[in-house]
Structures are given as structure tokens and as C-alpha cells.
Amino acid sequence: MITRGIDHVGITVPDMEQATLFLQEAFGAQLAYDHITPDDPPQEGPDTERKLGLHSGAKVIHIRMLSLGESASMELF
């Protein structure tokens, strides 16, 4: 298998808005889209925990994708 590049990096942040503002100011990140918002049902349960490597009982309540130029993206949880 040949690695051709990285599509995006995902990180867990304690405050979505504060992290977004920091990345916008520091790196010129642009909001691409919100995949899950606090108004949506959270992603949770054993399948989500296994897939994302989360601790038992963890919930994903907001997912946001930011664009960092033409070739990089960052996904915030």
C-alpha cells in the first residue's frame, strides 16, 4: 500500500467555539461544515466507542470540519 497523503486530522477539544476561533486566527482556518451539532442526537454507544477509540460512556455531541488551505482539513470533536 502506498500512502498518498492525509485527508484530515481529528482532535477532541473541550470548547468547540474557542477551538474554532483559535484555528481561524492562528492558521486562517475556514469553516467547511458542521456534521453533528448540539441540537442533533449524539453519537454514542459501543460501536461509536470502538470506532473512535472513546472511553465507555463517551458521547460525540458536535463535529465540525475546518479547511486549512487546499490540501488539509481538521475535524473537531
WOURFEN-V206834 format. One record per backbone hydrogen bond with DSSP energy under -0.5 kcal/mol. CO is the residue of the C=O (numbers start at 0). NH is the residue of the N-H. If there is no record, write none. Layout:
# WOURFEN-V206834
CO&NH + CO&NH
This chain:
# WOURFEN-V206834
0&2 + 1&3 + 8&74 + 10&76 + 14&18 + 15&19 + 16&20 + 17&21 + 18&22 + 19&23 + 20&24 + 21&25 + 22&26 + 22&28 + 23&27 + 29&66 + 32&34 + 32&64 + 35&62 + 36&39 + 41&43 + 42&59 + 44&48 + 45&49 + 46&50 + 47&51 + 48&52 + 48&53 + 54&57 + 57&44 + 58&60 + 59&42 + 62&34 + 62&35 + 63&75 + 64&31 + 64&32 + 65&73 + 66&29 + 71&67 + 72&8 + 73&65 + 73&75 + 74&10 + 75&63
